[in-house]
């Protein structure tokens, strides 16, 4: 099992060389970088070049980018304006697609395999026009991503727009067969449940966000610190013909936790249990 860490844990600070050096020293080899301009300004060629240089210096690989979920993020603001690539209003939808394309352009300088993409945001209500809007956006983004060697992985998210059922419907009805899924364990746990969500998504899962919670809110805790049945989930992953890449996606909590030591311990525990389940699956 590869050790892949999402920089969402550090989204409140710049992704500079010092932070990358600390991550590398924790025996983490690969990253999923969360695209927020205050964290990593994917819109600036200089920022992309500096990141490429730092990744190379510390022996880190870029596994994936998490597409931007907001725009107009300004210093000193707690959040920006949510964006949605399936917004029924064309002007807002095109603006969202353009923002995602800016992130994808980073692949021209730093190759990565997946772009993890939300269809909408948690406060967005379902609308009959969402499916047509999703097709318009994803058809365009899929071509743009493929030209840069990137696969789009749609993530299950809280709310009506990001359910596994809707994601599967998008692919079936649009026939955009190159789209894949990012299975978010924490989101599944607080919505329809791990088992149901996994059953719907399993055939298209290529990468997964690993974090825990207590089934009520999106806490992004270390695995085994909440109420997810990790043994059952790891066994399900291991039983897939091509087990997905597991990305630890955590959130900063009080006292600057989890620390990199705690993250490394979590990776070690996950790896041991995951490999045990893979061995059992191979013998079955």
VOVOVEX-377835 format. One record per residue (C-alpha): residue number from 0; residue in three letters; chain; x, y, z. Coordinates in pm, 1 decimal. Example, Ala and Ser with C-alpha at 12.3 -4.5 7.8 and 13.67 -1.06 7.14 Angstrom:
<recs>
  num  residuo  cadena        px        py        pz
    0      ALA       A    1230.0    -450.0     780.0
    1      SER       A    1367.0    -106.0     714.0
</recs>
This chain:
<recs>
  num  residuo  cadena        px        py        pz
    0      UNK       A       0.0       0.0       0.0
    1      UNK       A     138.0     337.1    -102.6
    2      UNK       A     141.9     621.8     150.3
    3      UNK       A     -57.4     902.2     -14.6
    4      UNK       A    -149.6    1207.0     192.6
    5      UNK       A    -398.6    1477.1     100.6
    6      UNK       A    -272.3    1825.7     178.7
    7      UNK       A    -625.0    1911.5     296.3
    8      UNK       A    -477.1    1864.2     644.0
    9      UNK       A    -271.4    2180.7     579.1
   10      UNK       A    -515.3    2377.5     362.9
   11      UNK       A    -501.1    2672.7     602.4
   12      UNK       A    -133.6    2738.4     526.4
   13      UNK       A      82.7    2777.7     214.6
   14      UNK       A     220.1    2456.4      66.2
   15      UNK       A     581.7    2565.3      87.1
   16      UNK       A     916.7    2383.7      85.2
   17      UNK       A     935.5    2359.7     465.1
   18      UNK       A     603.6    2177.1     488.4
   19      UNK       A     692.0    1947.0     199.8
   20      UNK       A    1024.0    1863.0     364.8
   21      UNK       A     843.4    1767.6     687.3
   22      UNK       A     600.7    1546.5     495.3
   23      UNK       A     884.3    1371.2     314.0
   24      UNK       A    1065.5    1305.5     642.0
   25      UNK       A     752.5    1125.6     765.6
   26      UNK       A     806.4     859.0     495.9
   27      UNK       A     517.2     985.2     286.0
   28      UNK       A     599.0     947.3     -81.2
   29      UNK       A     292.4    1080.8    -263.4
   30      UNK       A      46.3    1366.0    -230.9
   31      UNK       A    -300.1    1469.8    -331.5
   32      UNK       A    -291.0    1848.6    -335.7
   33      UNK       A    -603.1    2043.0    -249.3
   34      UNK       A    -649.6    2332.9    -491.2
   35      UNK       A    -713.6    2642.8    -284.5
   36      UNK       A    -523.5    2956.4    -392.7
   37      UNK       A    -419.4    3040.8     -36.3
   38      UNK       A    -270.7    2690.3      -5.8
   39      UNK       A    -148.6    2621.9    -360.2
   40      UNK       A    -221.1    2887.7    -620.2
   41      UNK       A    -259.8    2666.0    -924.1
   42      UNK       A    -350.3    2975.1   -1128.7
   43      UNK       A       3.7    3115.6   -1114.0
   44      UNK       A     270.1    2956.7   -1340.2
   45      UNK       A     539.3    3060.4   -1093.4
   46      UNK       A     363.1    2877.1    -809.2
   47      UNK       A     337.6    2562.8   -1022.9
   48      UNK       A     707.7    2580.6   -1115.3
   49      UNK       A     807.4    2629.3    -750.8
   50      UNK       A     594.6    2335.0    -642.7
   51      UNK       A     744.7    2113.8    -913.9
   52      UNK       A    1094.5    2205.7    -796.7
   53      UNK       A    1013.7    2137.8    -430.3
   54      UNK       A     849.5    1803.1    -504.6
   55      UNK       A    1156.1    1698.9    -699.1
   56      UNK       A    1392.0    1817.9    -427.1
   57      UNK       A    1219.1    1615.7    -155.3
   58      UNK       A    1145.4    1307.8    -364.2
   59      UNK       A     768.3    1348.8    -354.8
   60      UNK       A     528.4    1246.2    -631.2
   61      UNK       A     197.9    1407.7    -717.3
   62      UNK       A     -69.9    1140.6    -723.8
   63      UNK       A    -372.1    1365.4    -772.3
   64      UNK       A    -517.2    1711.6    -746.2
   65      UNK       A    -841.3    1787.1    -569.8
   66      UNK       A   -1028.4    2027.8    -795.6
   67      UNK       A   -1110.4    2370.2    -649.3
   68      UNK       A   -1442.8    2387.0    -467.9
   69      UNK       A   -1444.1    2765.6    -425.0
   70      UNK       A   -1329.6    3075.9    -608.7
   71      UNK       A   -1240.3    3433.0    -508.1
   72      UNK       A   -1062.5    3308.4    -198.8
   73      UNK       A    -902.5    3618.2     -46.3
   74      UNK       A    -645.5    3644.3     235.8
   75      UNK       A    -815.5    3680.3     570.5
   76      UNK       A   -1142.5    3521.1     456.9
   77      UNK       A   -1254.8    3192.9     608.6
   78      UNK       A   -1400.3    3072.3     281.6
   79      UNK       A   -1468.6    3171.4     -75.0
   80      UNK       A   -1764.9    3141.4    -310.0
   81      UNK       A   -1870.8    2778.3    -373.4
   82      UNK       A   -1856.1    2665.7    -734.8
   83      UNK       A   -2047.2    2389.2    -908.9
   84      UNK       A   -1982.6    2232.6   -1248.3
   85      UNK       A   -2347.4    2123.2   -1265.6
   86      UNK       A   -2497.4    2463.1   -1189.3
   87      UNK       A   -2805.6    2508.5   -1412.0
   88      UNK       A   -2708.6    2870.9   -1471.5
   89      UNK       A   -2470.0    2870.8   -1767.1
   90      UNK       A   -2259.3    3170.5   -1660.7
   91      UNK       A   -2184.2    3025.4   -1317.8
   92      UNK       A   -2124.6    2678.8   -1463.8
   93      UNK       A   -1879.4    2802.2   -1725.4
   94      UNK       A   -1699.0    3000.4   -1456.8
   95      UNK       A   -1666.3    2682.5   -1248.3
   96      UNK       A   -1538.8    2480.2   -1545.9
   97      UNK       A   -1280.7    2748.3   -1625.6
   98      UNK       A   -1156.1    2735.3   -1266.1
   99      UNK       A   -1115.4    2357.7   -1285.6
  100      UNK       A    -930.4    2389.9   -1617.5
  101      UNK       A    -680.0    2624.0   -1450.6
  102      UNK       A    -605.6    2349.1   -1200.6
  103      UNK       A    -573.9    2085.0   -1474.9
  104      UNK       A    -316.1    2298.1   -1653.7
  105      UNK       A     -75.4    2218.0   -1369.8
  106      UNK       A     -39.9    1870.6   -1527.8
  107      UNK       A     156.8    2030.7   -1809.5
  108      UNK       A     435.8    2096.0   -1558.4
  109      UNK       A     370.6    1837.2   -1286.7
  110      UNK       A     221.7    1508.5   -1413.2
  111      UNK       A     -49.8    1354.2   -1196.7
  112      UNK       A    -293.2    1070.7   -1247.5
  113      UNK       A    -631.4    1183.8   -1114.2
  114      UNK       A    -834.5    1498.7   -1069.9
  115      UNK       A   -1080.2    1445.9    -785.3
  116      UNK       A   -1393.2    1640.0    -872.9
  117      UNK       A   -1708.7    1737.6    -683.1
  118      UNK       A   -2017.5    1776.0    -900.7
  119      UNK       A   -2170.9    2043.5    -678.9
  120      UNK       A   -2159.2    2180.2    -326.3
  121      UNK       A   -2342.0    2065.9     -14.4
  122      UNK       A   -2590.1    2355.1     -14.8
  123      UNK       A   -2691.5    2305.9    -377.9
  124      UNK       A   -3044.5    2176.4    -425.5
  125      UNK       A   -3121.1    1913.8    -685.7
  126      UNK       A   -3268.0    2049.0   -1007.3
  127      UNK       A   -3391.6    1857.6   -1315.1
  128      UNK       A   -3139.6    2056.3   -1518.8
  129      UNK       A   -2840.2    1925.6   -1319.0
  130      UNK       A   -2788.5    1622.5   -1541.1
  131      UNK       A   -2765.5    1825.1   -1861.9
  132      UNK       A   -2535.5    2071.4   -1687.7
  133      UNK       A   -2311.7    1789.1   -1562.2
  134      UNK       A   -2289.0    1640.4   -1912.9
  135      UNK       A   -2193.0    1975.8   -2064.8
  136      UNK       A   -1920.2    2035.5   -1806.3
  137      UNK       A   -1780.0    1684.2   -1787.0
  138      UNK       A   -1770.5    1630.6   -2162.2
  139      UNK       A   -1554.9    1941.6   -2193.1
  140      UNK       A   -1340.6    1873.0   -1885.5
  141      UNK       A   -1292.1    1508.6   -1979.6
  142      UNK       A   -1134.5    1602.0   -2311.7
  143      UNK       A    -922.9    1873.3   -2149.2
  144      UNK       A    -802.5    1629.9   -1880.4
  145      UNK       A    -731.2    1344.4   -2121.7
  146      UNK       A    -510.0    1569.1   -2332.8
  147      UNK       A    -297.4    1616.1   -2019.3
  148      UNK       A    -291.0    1249.8   -1918.0
  149      UNK       A    -538.0    1294.0   -1631.6
  150      UNK       A    -847.1    1089.5   -1540.5
  151      UNK       A   -1139.6    1263.0   -1369.4
  152      UNK       A   -1261.1    1081.6   -1056.5
  153      UNK       A   -1599.4    1200.3    -929.6
  154      UNK       A   -1626.1    1205.6    -550.3
  155      UNK       A   -1934.8    1117.9    -346.8
  156      UNK       A   -2013.6    1421.0    -130.9
  157      UNK       A   -2280.7    1520.9     122.4
  158      UNK       A   -2597.1    1667.7     -25.1
  159      UNK       A   -2829.8    1588.5    -312.6
  160      UNK       A   -2582.8    1649.0    -595.9
  161      UNK       A   -2305.2    1416.5    -481.5
  162      UNK       A   -2484.9    1095.0    -391.8
  163      UNK       A   -2348.7     769.3    -535.2
  164      UNK       A   -2681.8     718.6    -712.3
  165      UNK       A   -2656.3    1053.2    -888.1
  166      UNK       A   -2290.6     998.5    -982.1
  167      UNK       A   -2373.5     660.8   -1134.3
  168      UNK       A   -2671.3     810.4   -1316.1
  169      UNK       A   -2448.5    1082.5   -1462.3
  170      UNK       A   -2213.6     826.3   -1614.5
  171      UNK       A   -2486.5     594.9   -1742.6
  172      UNK       A   -2702.9     864.6   -1898.7
  173      UNK       A   -2420.5    1074.9   -2043.8
  174      UNK       A   -2219.6     769.8   -2160.9
  175      UNK       A   -1897.7     939.9   -2050.8
  176      UNK       A   -1727.1     607.2   -1988.1
  177      UNK       A   -1383.2     752.2   -1912.5
  178      UNK       A   -1510.0     898.6   -1585.1
  179      UNK       A   -1413.8     712.0   -1267.2
  180      UNK       A   -1499.1     743.3    -897.0
  181      UNK       A   -1320.7     858.3    -584.4
  182      UNK       A   -1488.3     676.2    -296.0
  183      UNK       A   -1495.1     899.8      12.1
  184      UNK       A   -1534.0     676.2     316.4
  185      UNK       A   -1618.1     956.4     559.5
  186      UNK       A   -1886.4    1103.5     334.1
  187      UNK       A   -2042.7     762.3     276.6
  188      UNK       A   -2052.7     700.7     652.6
  189      UNK       A   -2255.3    1016.0     727.0
  190      UNK       A   -2487.7     977.0     428.8
  191      UNK       A   -2624.2     640.4     306.4
  192      UNK       A   -2365.9     423.3     479.8
  193      UNK       A   -2042.9     259.4     367.2
  194      UNK       A   -2193.7     -67.1     242.6
  195      UNK       A   -2466.7      85.4      25.8
  196      UNK       A   -2241.6     354.7    -121.0
  197      UNK       A   -1962.7     108.5    -195.4
  198      UNK       A   -2200.0    -132.1    -368.7
  199      UNK       A   -2312.2     140.3    -609.5
  200      UNK       A   -1964.8     281.6    -679.4
  201      UNK       A   -1735.1     -20.9    -663.4
  202      UNK       A   -1699.9     -91.2   -1036.0
  203      UNK       A   -1555.8     253.9   -1108.1
  204      UNK       A   -1349.2     325.6    -794.6
  205      UNK       A    -986.6     409.6    -877.5
  206      UNK       A    -893.4     614.9    -572.7
  207      UNK       A   -1040.0     663.3    -224.5
  208      UNK       A   -1040.3     924.1      49.1
  209      UNK       A    -974.2     762.7     382.9
  210      UNK       A   -1088.8     939.2     701.5
  211      UNK       A   -1317.8     867.5     994.3
  212      UNK       A   -1609.1    1024.5    1180.0
  213      UNK       A   -1886.7     930.0    1422.7
  214      UNK       A   -2160.6     911.3    1160.0
  215      UNK       A   -2299.4    1259.6    1223.4
  216      UNK       A   -2063.7    1520.8    1075.7
  217      UNK       A   -1767.6    1535.6     839.3
  218      UNK       A   -1489.0    1531.5    1098.8
  219      UNK       A   -1200.2    1397.9     884.7
  220      UNK       A   -1048.8    1205.0    1175.5
  221      UNK       A    -770.0     951.2    1164.9
  222      UNK       A    -891.1     602.7    1073.6
  223      UNK       A   -1003.7     405.3    1380.5
  224      UNK       A   -1081.0     726.5    1574.7
  225      UNK       A   -1448.2     722.2    1470.5
  226      UNK       A   -1711.2     456.4    1406.8
  227      UNK       A   -1634.3     333.0    1054.3
  228      UNK       A   -1583.2     -43.3    1035.5
  229      UNK       A   -1237.6     -31.8     880.2
  230      UNK       A   -1187.3    -405.5     871.6
  231      UNK       A   -1498.5    -447.4     657.4
  232      UNK       A   -1408.0    -156.9     428.4
  233      UNK       A   -1046.8    -264.6     380.1
  234      UNK       A   -1166.0    -616.7     302.3
  235      UNK       A   -1403.5    -473.1      39.4
  236      UNK       A   -1122.8    -269.8    -117.7
  237      UNK       A    -888.1    -568.5    -115.7
  238      UNK       A   -1145.9    -788.4    -288.1
  239      UNK       A   -1172.7    -559.6    -591.4
  240      UNK       A    -994.6    -681.7    -907.5
  241      UNK       A    -784.8    -363.2    -898.7
  242      UNK       A    -778.0    -221.7    -543.4
  243      UNK       A    -790.2     160.2    -544.2
  244      UNK       A    -521.8     398.2    -425.4
  245      UNK       A    -597.5     495.8     -63.9
  246      UNK       A    -547.1     865.5      15.4
  247      UNK       A    -548.2     979.2     377.5
  248      UNK       A    -761.6    1296.4     380.0
  249      UNK       A    -755.2    1456.2     724.1
  250      UNK       A    -853.1    1788.0     875.4
  251      UNK       A    -652.2    1994.6    1122.6
  252      UNK       A    -790.8    1971.3    1474.5
  253      UNK       A    -699.2    2163.0    1794.9
  254      UNK       A    -336.3    2157.1    1908.2
  255      UNK       A    -219.5    2109.5    1546.7
  256      UNK       A    -331.8    1748.1    1537.1
  257      UNK       A    -303.1    1501.1    1384.3
  258      UNK       A      72.8    1531.9    1382.0
  259      UNK       A     291.1    1375.6    1116.6
  260      UNK       A     393.6    1108.9    1368.4
  261      UNK       A      27.7    1018.2    1417.0
  262      UNK       A     -28.5    1020.1    1041.5
  263      UNK       A     267.7     789.0     986.8
  264      UNK       A     132.8     550.1    1253.5
  265      UNK       A    -208.4     553.3    1085.5
  266      UNK       A     -50.9     467.7     749.9
  267      UNK       A     140.6     178.8     907.3
  268      UNK       A    -174.6      37.2    1069.0
  269      UNK       A    -380.2      75.3     751.6
  270      UNK       A    -107.0     -84.3     543.1
  271      UNK       A     -72.8    -385.8     768.7
  272      UNK       A    -447.5    -447.9     779.3
  273      UNK       A    -497.1    -380.2     408.2
  274      UNK       A    -218.1    -616.1     304.8
  275      UNK       A    -357.9    -884.5     538.3
  276      UNK       A    -693.9    -854.3     362.7
  277      UNK       A    -529.7    -863.1      19.7
  278      UNK       A    -348.7   -1184.5     113.4
  279      UNK       A    -676.5   -1340.8     225.3
  280      UNK       A    -851.3   -1226.9     -91.5
  281      UNK       A    -575.4   -1380.3    -303.6
  282      UNK       A    -619.6   -1714.8    -126.6
  283      UNK       A    -998.5   -1715.8    -156.9
</recs>
